[in-house]
Amino acid sequence: MTLNRNPIVDSFLETLVHPMKPSIEHLRLAVLDADDAITEQIKWKAPSFCFNSVDRVTFNLRPLHHIQLIFHRGAKAIEDDMHFDAPKWSGLLEMIGQDRGQVIFPDAQAAMAREQEFVELVREWVRA
């Protein structure tokens, strides 16, 4: 059990009706286990992972037939030199702006197959 788990997110997920819910819950715990400095909250009606109190990775729960996570540096775009090697993560992370990206897993099997790589990406992204 992760110590950085937020009971508000636990409660939110208990009531979540989503066909990808088991994978969402699994990825959530994998990210929380990856780094004790990562915390979580609910933002935009979905679990969101924070680093130094800034939201950095947020589930997008609107798609029902795949898992989508938005990588960002907070609610507003930041125009500065981000120390992140985006090309290193091509094939997993699709950049959708200078400081925004997304990861889409088409199904639970894809999420499980790339879980370790995904967790490493999150670790690097939150510290960039």
Backbone as CSV, one residue per row, in Angstrom:
resi,resn,N_x,N_y,N_z,CA_x,CA_y,CA_z,C_x,C_y,C_z
1,MET,0.844,-1.200,0.000,0.000,0.000,0.000,0.874,1.243,0.000
2,THR,0.563,2.168,-0.839,1.347,3.391,-0.948,0.919,4.386,0.123
3,LEU,1.895,5.060,0.694,1.612,6.041,1.738,1.115,7.356,1.163
4,ASN,1.373,7.598,-0.107,0.967,8.853,-0.738,-0.411,8.763,-1.390
5,ARG,-1.132,7.719,-1.094,-2.486,7.518,-1.612,-3.453,8.493,-0.934
6,ASN,-4.319,9.101,-1.704,-5.265,10.086,-1.188,-6.643,9.433,-1.032
7,PRO,-7.224,9.461,0.168,-8.547,8.844,0.367,-9.647,9.473,-0.488
8,ILE,-9.470,10.723,-0.871,-10.461,11.361,-1.750,-10.449,10.678,-3.118
9,VAL,-9.275,10.333,-3.601,-9.173,9.629,-4.882,-9.709,8.207,-4.727
10,ASP,-9.429,7.568,-3.597,-10.004,6.242,-3.328,-11.522,6.292,-3.448
11,SER,-12.136,7.272,-2.792,-13.602,7.406,-2.814,-14.113,7.676,-4.225
12,PHE,-13.410,8.532,-4.936,-13.796,8.838,-6.310,-13.795,7.569,-7.159
13,LEU,-12.734,6.781,-7.051,-12.620,5.573,-7.864,-13.627,4.497,-7.468
14,GLU,-14.032,4.472,-6.209,-15.052,3.509,-5.785,-16.354,3.711,-6.550
15,THR,-16.663,4.946,-6.868,-17.926,5.248,-7.553,-17.774,5.363,-9.069
16,LEU,-16.546,5.284,-9.554,-16.308,5.437,-10.991,-16.907,4.269,-11.780
17,VAL,-17.647,4.613,-12.808,-18.160,3.627,-13.742,-17.431,3.880,-15.068
18,HIS,-16.536,2.963,-15.396,-15.716,3.128,-16.593,-15.250,1.745,-17.032
19,PRO,-15.365,1.410,-18.309,-14.968,0.072,-18.756,-13.478,-0.230,-18.540
20,MET,-12.644,0.796,-18.421,-11.203,0.604,-18.225,-10.793,0.779,-16.758
21,LYS,-11.762,0.778,-15.864,-11.502,1.046,-14.439,-10.393,0.174,-13.842
22,PRO,-10.351,-1.138,-14.046,-9.261,-1.919,-13.445,-7.871,-1.447,-13.883
23,SER,-7.725,-1.097,-15.135,-6.431,-0.611,-15.624,-6.113,0.776,-15.075
24,ILE,-7.115,1.609,-14.963,-6.931,2.942,-14.394,-6.448,2.819,-12.955
25,GLU,-7.089,1.963,-12.187,-6.689,1.757,-10.790,-5.280,1.181,-10.701
26,HIS,-4.955,0.262,-11.568,-3.629,-0.360,-11.553,-2.546,0.665,-11.888
27,LEU,-2.750,1.456,-12.939,-1.770,2.475,-13.313,-1.625,3.524,-12.221
28,ARG,-2.718,3.885,-11.600,-2.665,4.851,-10.489,-1.711,4.374,-9.406
29,LEU,-1.876,3.139,-8.965,-1.028,2.618,-7.896,0.420,2.463,-8.342
30,ALA,0.625,2.107,-9.594,1.993,1.978,-10.110,2.710,3.329,-10.067
31,VAL,2.012,4.390,-10.437,2.615,5.727,-10.409,2.898,6.142,-8.967
32,LEU,1.959,5.926,-8.069,2.175,6.313,-6.674,3.328,5.525,-6.044
33,ASP,3.457,4.270,-6.411,4.560,3.454,-5.896,5.907,3.864,-6.490
34,ALA,5.895,4.543,-7.614,7.124,4.894,-8.321,7.955,5.938,-7.590
35,ASP,7.300,6.822,-6.847,8.029,7.921,-6.219,7.178,8.463,-5.066
36,ASP,7.728,8.418,-3.858,6.984,8.896,-2.693,6.671,10.385,-2.747
37,ALA,7.382,11.129,-3.594,7.141,12.569,-3.715,5.927,12.874,-4.595
38,ILE,5.424,11.886,-5.306,4.229,12.082,-6.133,3.007,11.959,-5.241
39,THR,2.136,12.949,-5.312,0.872,12.921,-4.590,-0.253,12.931,-5.614
40,GLU,-1.475,12.863,-5.134,-2.599,12.820,-6.060,-3.774,13.606,-5.513
41,GLN,-4.627,13.988,-6.436,-5.873,14.657,-6.103,-6.843,14.441,-7.265
42,ILE,-8.023,14.970,-7.127,-8.979,14.940,-8.233,-8.939,16.308,-8.904
43,LYS,-8.710,16.292,-10.207,-8.695,17.524,-11.000,-9.384,17.210,-12.322
44,TRP,-10.197,18.105,-12.780,-10.947,17.907,-14.025,-11.737,16.594,-13.980
45,LYS,-12.286,16.281,-12.801,-13.119,15.092,-12.581,-12.376,13.795,-12.880
46,ALA,-11.074,13.764,-12.496,-10.250,12.576,-12.736,-9.047,12.593,-11.789
47,PRO,-8.463,11.425,-11.531,-7.234,11.395,-10.732,-6.115,12.164,-11.436
48,SER,-5.390,12.940,-10.646,-4.287,13.739,-11.167,-3.097,13.585,-10.224
49,PHE,-1.929,13.418,-10.786,-0.705,13.232,-10.010,0.053,14.548,-9.938
50,CYS,0.547,14.858,-8.753,1.219,16.119,-8.491,2.660,15.879,-8.054
51,PHE,3.483,16.878,-8.303,4.853,16.890,-7.821,5.121,18.309,-7.353
52,ASN,5.578,18.466,-6.126,5.753,19.800,-5.529,4.471,20.614,-5.612
53,SER,3.347,19.951,-5.352,2.010,20.573,-5.320,1.522,21.089,-6.673
54,VAL,2.166,20.678,-7.764,1.726,21.083,-9.103,1.267,19.840,-9.852
55,ASP,0.052,19.899,-10.393,-0.443,18.784,-11.197,0.463,18.599,-12.400
56,ARG,0.834,17.340,-12.658,1.755,17.062,-13.761,1.224,16.017,-14.733
57,VAL,0.423,15.059,-14.240,-0.136,14.003,-15.094,-1.574,13.778,-14.639
58,THR,-2.510,13.824,-15.591,-3.921,13.703,-15.243,-4.611,12.725,-16.189
59,PHE,-5.371,11.805,-15.605,-6.194,10.912,-16.426,-7.260,11.737,-17.133
60,ASN,-7.551,11.406,-18.370,-8.716,11.924,-19.072,-9.684,10.746,-19.135
61,LEU,-10.761,10.807,-18.379,-11.688,9.676,-18.274,-12.824,9.724,-19.279
62,ARG,-12.866,10.751,-20.118,-13.956,10.830,-21.097,-13.909,9.721,-22.136
63,PRO,-12.745,9.387,-22.672,-12.752,8.246,-23.606,-13.092,6.962,-22.848
64,LEU,-14.007,6.198,-23.376,-14.428,4.977,-22.688,-13.752,3.723,-23.216
65,HIS,-13.098,3.819,-24.372,-12.561,2.603,-24.983,-11.041,2.576,-25.036
66,HIS,-10.413,3.513,-24.342,-8.960,3.479,-24.177,-8.600,4.280,-22.928
67,ILE,-7.336,4.222,-22.544,-6.859,4.967,-21.383,-6.019,6.126,-21.897
68,GLN,-6.355,7.323,-21.465,-5.620,8.511,-21.886,-5.140,9.267,-20.656
69,LEU,-3.867,9.629,-20.676,-3.288,10.446,-19.625,-2.658,11.676,-20.261
70,ILE,-2.939,12.835,-19.682,-2.410,14.094,-20.174,-1.217,14.476,-19.299
71,PHE,-0.092,14.723,-19.938,1.126,15.166,-19.266,1.201,16.680,-19.435
72,HIS,1.345,17.403,-18.342,1.321,18.860,-18.389,2.171,19.405,-17.255
73,ARG,2.234,20.718,-17.173,3.019,21.368,-16.128,2.134,22.297,-15.311
74,GLY,0.885,21.930,-15.172,-0.083,22.753,-14.467,-1.183,23.165,-15.428
75,ALA,-2.115,23.927,-14.931,-3.291,24.294,-15.721,-2.963,25.215,-16.894
76,LYS,-1.967,26.084,-16.722,-1.630,27.042,-17.776,-0.312,26.644,-18.434
77,ALA,-0.232,26.869,-19.726,1.004,26.577,-20.457,2.139,27.443,-19.928
78,ILE,3.320,26.846,-19.877,4.514,27.544,-19.411,5.499,27.601,-20.574
79,GLU,5.901,28.802,-20.933,6.841,28.989,-22.036,8.240,29.192,-21.459
80,ASP,8.953,28.110,-21.214,10.329,28.194,-20.757,11.087,26.971,-21.248
81,ASP,12.325,26.892,-20.900,13.130,25.746,-21.303,12.877,24.585,-20.346
82,MET,12.090,23.653,-20.787,11.793,22.472,-19.994,12.899,21.450,-20.243
83,HIS,13.466,20.948,-19.204,14.558,19.982,-19.319,13.981,18.576,-19.382
84,PHE,13.454,18.243,-20.553,12.812,16.948,-20.768,13.131,16.488,-22.179
85,ASP,13.585,15.263,-22.309,13.974,14.697,-23.598,12.772,13.990,-24.232
86,ALA,11.898,14.759,-24.871,10.686,14.203,-25.463,10.962,13.135,-26.516
87,PRO,11.941,13.314,-27.411,12.193,12.282,-28.425,12.525,10.901,-27.821
88,LYS,13.113,10.898,-26.650,13.430,9.634,-25.973,12.172,8.803,-25.748
89,TRP,11.036,9.472,-25.580,9.788,8.788,-25.238,8.832,8.657,-26.417
90,SER,9.296,8.985,-27.632,8.409,8.860,-28.788,7.982,7.397,-28.922
91,GLY,6.784,7.211,-29.335,6.232,5.864,-29.387,5.372,5.564,-28.164
92,LEU,5.600,6.311,-27.088,4.758,6.195,-25.891,4.081,7.543,-25.619
93,LEU,4.872,8.603,-25.609,4.361,9.947,-25.341,4.246,10.719,-26.649
94,GLU,3.073,11.254,-26.891,2.853,12.127,-28.049,2.799,13.562,-27.532
95,MET,3.734,14.394,-27.939,3.727,15.795,-27.516,2.610,16.515,-28.270
96,ILE,1.818,17.293,-27.529,0.706,18.029,-28.124,0.864,19.532,-27.876
97,GLY,2.052,19.921,-27.518,2.405,21.310,-27.260,3.813,21.333,-26.693
98,GLN,4.337,22.540,-26.456,5.694,22.646,-25.931,5.818,21.998,-24.557
99,ASP,4.782,22.131,-23.746,4.843,21.588,-22.392,3.657,20.664,-22.096
100,ARG,3.114,20.044,-23.137,1.967,19.154,-22.994,2.194,17.911,-23.842
101,GLY,1.720,16.794,-23.332,1.796,15.548,-24.081,0.677,14.627,-23.648
102,GLN,0.578,13.499,-24.314,-0.431,12.515,-23.937,0.100,11.116,-24.173
103,VAL,-0.386,10.221,-23.332,-0.143,8.792,-23.506,-1.505,8.159,-23.659
104,ILE,-1.654,7.335,-24.683,-2.907,6.616,-24.905,-2.595,5.132,-24.976
105,PHE,-3.266,4.386,-24.123,-3.202,2.930,-24.181,-4.507,2.455,-24.799
106,PRO,-4.453,1.753,-25.930,-5.685,1.351,-26.603,-6.506,0.323,-25.824
107,ASP,-5.843,-0.415,-24.939,-6.556,-1.429,-24.160,-5.736,-1.793,-22.924
108,ALA,-6.310,-2.643,-22.087,-5.651,-3.049,-20.842,-4.351,-3.791,-21.101
109,GLN,-4.320,-4.602,-22.149,-3.105,-5.366,-22.461,-1.948,-4.430,-22.817
110,ALA,-2.215,-3.390,-23.566,-1.175,-2.422,-23.933,-0.678,-1.685,-22.692
111,ALA,-1.590,-1.345,-21.804,-1.195,-0.666,-20.563,-0.290,-1.561,-19.720
112,MET,-0.630,-2.812,-19.606,0.180,-3.751,-18.814,1.538,-3.974,-19.471
113,ALA,1.566,-4.095,-20.784,2.810,-4.370,-21.495,3.806,-3.218,-21.381
114,ARG,3.297,-1.996,-21.243,4.190,-0.827,-21.220,4.202,-0.137,-19.859
115,GLU,3.690,-0.816,-18.854,3.573,-0.215,-17.524,4.909,0.302,-16.995
116,GLN,5.945,-0.507,-17.030,7.229,-0.100,-16.470,7.797,1.114,-17.203
117,GLU,7.702,1.095,-18.522,8.167,2.230,-19.321,7.346,3.485,-19.002
118,PHE,6.040,3.315,-18.837,5.155,4.417,-18.497,5.541,5.030,-17.155
119,VAL,5.791,4.191,-16.167,6.160,4.677,-14.836,7.488,5.442,-14.900
120,GLU,8.437,4.952,-15.673,9.708,5.658,-15.842,9.491,7.018,-16.504
121,LEU,8.591,7.067,-17.479,8.250,8.325,-18.130,7.671,9.307,-17.114
122,VAL,6.746,8.853,-16.295,6.144,9.730,-15.281,7.222,10.266,-14.347
123,ARG,8.102,9.395,-13.874,9.188,9.829,-12.978,10.012,10.955,-13.615
124,GLU,10.358,10.765,-14.875,11.174,11.775,-15.559,10.394,13.057,-15.808
125,TRP,9.139,12.921,-16.225,8.308,14.090,-16.545,8.104,14.979,-15.314
126,VAL,7.749,14.391,-14.183,7.423,15.215,-13.019,8.631,15.977,-12.503
127,ARG,9.812,15.481,-12.760,11.031,16.137,-12.275,11.659,17.080,-13.302
128,ALA,11.070,17.133,-14.502,11.633,18.002,-15.561,11.336,19.465,-15.285
